[in-house]
Amino acid sequence: MSEINAKKPGLIILLFILFFTLASMPAFSQGNRAAEDITFTAKLKSEVVKRVCKLLTINYIFPETAKKMEDHLNTQLKEGKYDKINNKNVFAQALTSDLRKISKDKHIRVIYDPEAVKRIRAGNSRSKEDREKARKARIERERQRNFGFRRLEILEGNIGYLDLTGFSGLDQAAETIIAAMNFLANSNAVIIDLRNNGGGSPFTIQIISSYFLKDYTYLNSFEWRGDDTIKQFWTLRYVPGKKMYDTDLYILTSSRTFSAAEEFTYNLKTLKRATIVGETTGGGAHPGGSRIVDDYFLVWVPSGRAINPITKTNWEGKGIEPHISIPRDKALDKALYTALEKLAEKTEDKGKKQRLQWALDGIKARLEPQKVQEEILKKYVGQYIRSIVTLEDGQLFFKSGPQKFKMIPLSETYFILDGWSDVRVEFVLDDKRKEYAIKARFTDGRSDILTKVKKKK
């Protein structure tokens, strides 16, 4: 989520994109282990602190907190807490830690990034040529990451899935957004994955939300430092393509879900329009923008705060609790299972119900794998007609031709094949109840018996 100012749309888009670029990078990744810079003197550190404090005093959403942060940094400086730091990345990290200690604001941070400083200056340059060059560079960076749309597909049971890693604020993203929404339009349910989404633009939130809400709906608002007006965001009255206002919607979250990704989640949760699955989010509800400190440093200053029209508050510092709490690596399977289970309960078609149950069994095996004693697994090992079963480090594998699949137990005798969803393997005793055979089960209800190949004497 980034700073919004209706009078300066070009600048705002730049701030949106810069925020997401920085938020999606590993914190302080540029040279933490670099050699110490002996030219980074106490005077230069003092100057950085002074300029950071000035930018906070002028722009931070809460003036009183800005004064407390200033006092704390100056105290740290006077007490020599930064004296032994001669690496600019480490210094930026130390300042960030101290600012957050006072503000509890997860958006606020100091960044050492000379190249980002150059990009911002180019974008703000008086030269039309420099501004155009910077604009094209931003578009190309976003295009290379497909404007945040990383993965789009139809899962079992006609469940639409979108892996969205950012809410791009560029106008050029509109075609991709519309194409993605229309791809999902005929799904029985939709899962939007925000587990790796660090934020972006509320304008993109506005567009995507409009596909999932029938009526003209008040989504969120922002209050800004020094501005008496409240900026409101409503859904759009028209979007190209089919709306999905009656399609079940699931949003996946993690502790890395942050800022604008949290706004999207919070909006739809408070509107009771989506089921949230995963982990509590990061807790950043104060939008802002990067301010240039000097040729090397930037400070991200939160200059606004979100105000939800229903709760009259936001998720700052707390994050958003999911409806279904589960570790991030199991969130997709859990959401898919929940969606399919709901579909299975509704349908009266026996064939469809059987196919859905087939998919549910497979997902359940991944979510809750059964433990089978190794002594039992050893009984299944051997060569069968057109297949071989092996036991490796306590794990059964099924080999058919050149392909080899891990076998995940649904019970002591019934297994799914990881990577081959159309087939299940059940071990059954032969007619004499002396030797195990494989009963291969298929999605269409067919089955085939694969007997064990007898060893030659």
N, C-alpha and C positions, 0 to 999 in steps of 0.2 A: 504494500500500500504506500502510495507516495503523495507528495504535496500537490494540492489542487488549487489553482488560481485561475479563475475564468478570464482574467485580463491578460494572462501570459501563457496561452496554451502550448506554444512551442517549447518554452522553458520547462513546463510541467512534464511534457512527454520525455524530454531529456532526463529530468530527475527520476521519472518512473523507470526508465531503462537503465540508468546508472545504478539505481538502488537494486534492481533485480540482479544486474550483473555482479555487483559486489556481494549481495546476499547469497548468491548461488556459489560463490567461491569459498574454498576452505578459509576459515578465519586466519588472517595474518600469514598467508601461505608464501608470500614473496620474501624469501631469504631470511627466515628466522635463524638459520644456522650460518648466515653470511659472516664474513670477517668483521671485526669491530671497526667502526669508523672513528678514527681519532680526531677528525675535524668536527665531529658532532659535539660541540662544546656545551658547557653549562649555560652560556649566554644564549645559544641557539635553542636549547631546551626551554629556557625561560621565555623566550620569544614565542615559541609554539604554544606554551601554556597560556600566555597572555592573549594570543589571538583566538585560541579555542574558547577561552572564557568570554571574550568579547562577543563572538558569534553566538554563543549560548545565551548571553544576557539580552541580546537584541531579538533573538528568534525563538528560543525554547518556549514551548506551549505554557509552561508554568514558571513565571518570573521568580517566584520565591525559591523554587527548587533550583533554578539556574544560579541564584546567588549562593545557595548552599554548596553547589558543585564547584563554583569558583573559589569559595573559601577553602574547600577541601583540597583542591589541586594546589592552591598556593601554599597551604600548610605542608603538603607532601613535598613540594619543591623546596621550601625553606628548611625542612628537616633532612634534606639530602636523600630522600627516598629514590630519586632518579639519577643520582650522581654516578653510580657505577654502570648505568645503562649506556652503551655506546653503539647499539644497533637500533636503527630507526623503526624497524618492525616491532621489536621488543618494547620500545618506548611507546609506540602507538597502542600496543596491547595493554601496557601498564596504565596509560591514561584512560583507556576504555573501561578497564576493570574498576578504576577509582570513580569514574563518572557513574557507572552503573551501581556501584556500592551505595551511592547517595540517592540517585534518581529511581533505582529499580526499573529503569526503562530499557527494554531489550533492543530497541531500535538504535539508541544512541551509541556511537562508536567513532573512534579516531582511526584513520586508515593511512598507511604509508603507501602511496601509489603515484609516483611522478607522471606515469603515462596517463592515468585517469585525469590528473590535473590538466595535462596538455589537451586531452579530448574535450574537457569542459570549456577550457579557454577558447578552443577552436570553435566550439558550438556557440559561444557567446561573442565571438569576434565581430568587430565592425566590418570586417572584410566579407563581402557576399560570397566570394570564392571559398574562403575558409569554412564558412557556415554550411555551404552546400557540400563540401567535401566531408565534413563531420556528419552531416545528415545521412549521406550515402553510406558512410562507414557504419553508422548505427543500424541502418536498414539491413546491411549485409550481415552484420553480426547476428541480428535477430533471425534473418532468413536462414542462416546456417544451422540454427537450432529449431527451425520450423515454427518460430514464434511460440515455442513452448509445447507444441502438440507433438509429443514423442511417440505415442503408440495409440492406435485406434483399431479395434477389432470387434467381432461378434463372438462371444463365448457360448458355452453350452446353454441350451434352452433359449437361444436368441436373446441373450443378455448383452447389451452394448457396453463396451469398456473404453474409457478414454484416460490415458496417462498424460496429465497436464502438468508440466514442470514450471510454468510461469504464466502470468496474465500480461501478455505483451501490450504495451500502450501505443504501439505504432498503428497508424491508419492502414498500413499494408497488411496487417494481420487479419483484417476483416474478412477477406475471402477465405482464408484458412478456417476461421471460426465458423463461418456459415457452412462451409463444406463439411466440417466435422459434425456440426449439429444435424445436418441433413442426413449424414451417414447413419447417425444414431436413431433417426426418427421412427423407424419401424421396429425398434427393439421392444421386447416385453418388459424390460427394466433396464436402467442405465446405472453404471458405476463410474464415478469420476474420481480418479486417483490423484490426491494432492499430497501424498506422503513425502514427495521430494520437491514441493513447490514453496519457494521462498518469497513469493509476492509478485507485485507488479501494479497494474492499473485498475482502478475502480470502474473505469469506462468499459473495460473488457468484462468485468464482473457483471455490469449492467446488461451487456449484450447477451451473455450466456444465460444469466438468470431469467431473461425474458422468454427464453424457449421453454422454461419449466414452470412458469406462472401464468395462469389464464388471464387474470385481471390486471389492470394498471396498479402496480404495487409499490409502496414506499419501502425501499430496501435499507437505506442507511443515510446518515448525515455526518458532516464534519464541521468542527469548530476550529477556528484558526486564531493564532496569536495576532492581536492588533486588528482583528476584523470582527465587527459587530454582527455580521450576517452569518447564517448557518447554510452551508452548501448541502442541498438534498440530492439524493440519488433515487430515482424511480425506474421501474422497468420501462422498456420501450413499448410504445403502442403497436408497433409493427416490426416483425422480423421476417426475413426471407425464408420460406419453407414452412414445414409443418411444426406446430408447437407440440410439446410433450408434457402438458400440464397434468395429465392423468396417468403418466408413466411413473412407476415406482423409481425413486432416485436414492442412490447410496453414495456417500462421500467417504473416501478413505483418508485418514489423517495419521500423523506421527508427530513426534516432538520437533521435527524439522518443518512441519507445516507452519508457515509464518506470514504475518502481515496481511497482504491482500488475499492470500489463500485462506487465512483465518476469517477475514471479512465475509468471503463467499460462504464459508461453512457456517459462520454465526448467523448470517442473514437467513439462510435456508433452514437452519435449526430453529430459530425463534419463530419463523413462519410455519413451522411444523410441516415443511415440504420435503425434507430429506432425512434419511436415517444415517447417522454418523457412526462409522466403524473404524476402530483402531486405537490410537493413543491420544492423550491430551496434547493439544497443540502448544506451540512455543510461547504464545502470550505477548504479541506485539501489536498494539492498537493505535500507536501514535505515528501518523504519517509525517513525512518531512522531505528533506532533500540534502544532498551533499553540498557543503560550503567549502570553498578553497581557503586553506589556512596559509599556505605558502607554496613554493614550487614543488614541495615533496608530500605535504600532508593535506588530507581532507578531514572534515568532521561531518558526520551525518547528524543533522539537528532535527529532531521531531518538533515541528511547529504547529501541529494540529492534533486533534483527538477525535476518534469515532464516537458517535452517539447513536445507538440503535433506537428506532422509534417505538419499539415494544418494551425493551428492558430499561431504556433511558440511560444505559451505561454501555460498557464494552468489555473486552476480554484481556485488557492490558494486565500483564504480570500474572494472570491466572491461567490463561489458555482456555481452550474449549474442551469440555469433557465429552467423550463420545457416548452415544446411546449404548453401543456394544463395545466394551473395553477388551482389547486383545492386542498382543504384540504386533508391531508393524509388519513383520514378515508373514503373518497369518491373516492379515486384514482382508486381502483380496479373496482368499478362499472362504473366509467367514461371510463376507458380503454376498459372494456368489451363492453360497449354500443357503443363506437366508432368503435370497431372491428366488431361487429354484424351489425351495420348500414352500414358499407362498404360492408359486405357480402350481405346484403339485396339488396343494390343498384345494385350489379353485377348479382344476380341470376334472371333467367327468369322462373324458376320453381315455379308455384303458391303455391304448397304445402310447399315447402321449405321456400318461402317468408313469408307465413302465420306463420310458426313455428318461424322464425326469428323475425317477428313482435311481436309475443306473448312474446318472451323473452325480446325484447326491451321495451315493455310496462311495464313488471315487473321491469326491471332495472330503468326505468324512474320514477316509483312510489317510488323507494327507493331514487333516486337522488333528485327528486322534488315532495315530498309528497304534495298532495292537502289539503287545509283546508276546511272542511265541517262543517257548523254550527251545534251545538248540537241539535237544535230544529228539524233539518232534520234527524239527526242520530236516534233520539228517535222514529221516525216513523218506523224504520226498526226492532226495538227490538221485540222479541217474539219467540214463538216456531213454527217451520216449520216442514214439513215432513222430518224425518231423520236428523234434525239439529235444533240448537238453536242459536239465535243471542242475545248477551248481550251488554250493554253499561257500561263500567267501567272507571271512571275518564275521561270521554270525549272520550274514545277509544272503538270502536266496536270490538267484538270478535265473532268468528264463531266456534261453537262446533259441532263436528260430532263424535258420539260415545264417546270414552274416550279422544279424541284429541281436543285441543283448539288452535285456530290460531288467531293472531292479523290481523285485516283487514286494509289494507293500501289503501286509495282512489286514483283511477285514475281520477275520476270525482265525482260528487255528488251521482251518482247511481251505479258506477262500481268500484269494489274493487279487489285487489289481496290478497291472503292469505299468510302471511309470514310463510314460512316453508312448503307450499304445492303448488308447482309451476305448477302442472298439472291442477289446477282448479281455475276459476275466479268466482266471485259472482256479479251478476247484479240484482238490485232491480227494479222490474217492477210492474205496477199496474195491477190488475186482470181485467177480462172482464167488470166488473161493475165499474171499476176505483174507487173502494172504499178501497180496501185493497192491501197492497204490497205482492208480491210473490217473490221468489228467482229464477232467471234464472241462473242455474249453467252452466258455459261454460267450455269446455274441449279442450285440445291442438289439438285434431284431428278434431275439428270443430263441434262436437256433442254438444247438449245442453239438459238440463232437467229442468222442472219447478217444484219447491218445494213450494207448497202452505202453507199458514199459517194454523196452527191447531186451529180450533175454540174452544173457551173456553166453557166448559159445564156450563149450567145454573143451 
